Every structure is written in C-alpha cells, then in structure tokens.
Amino acid sequence: MTASPKNTTTKKFTTLCGRTLYETDPQYFPRAQYRGRTIYFCTESCLGAFLADPEIFYKVHRKLKNDKPQPVEHR
C-alpha cells in the first residue's frame, strides 16, 4: 500500500491590522462584519479599537497595508 503524499501547501491569512499568520485557522481569531465582508483581527484589543470607530480603523490600516516599503540603502 502506498502512503498518500502530505499536502505541503502553507495556509496563511492576513488580519486587517497587518499580521500575516501561517498554518493558522482564522476561526479562532476575533472578527467583525464590515461592508459585507468578514474582517479578522490579531487580538481582542484590535477588535475593540475597530468597534470604537470602524471607519477610521479601516481607513488607517488599509492605507498602511497598501504603503510600499522604502528601499534600504546599504553602505
């Protein structure tokens, strides 16, 4: 009998607050519905900040996520 190959694909997801989590099940993380989508957070603190003012939290964190890092010059 031949052993079946292991699934080697890495599962990952990124929270709105910017953390990328690998090999993690998002069902265990805080989440909220916003604009018809489920948004995940890395901690209850981030969820609390979001719930205090969803519009501002969303705008700030989406902007940070879309900013490209500046190249570092090595000397």
Steps between C-alpha positions, in 0.01 A plus 500: 500500500638842404491786748315805376716812460462769762341826399795739515316820415528761771174655614526862595278800557559864578309695760381854434752623756778360284613172654552210263436168668618166360358155565224657706125457496334845482189374682689542829570871449276799578294619204230745403275564204573820311364607162373150433836335573644310793808676634743316725713650777809371678379587852191601693666842548503562124137388479412743781675787323317412180162487672563839662529665156487255209534758223820656637658166596428356155633803313821520703582131478412463132729795424787346700450168324516664158810708572805349336814474711777737405822338373785495748836622377790288622840666529 
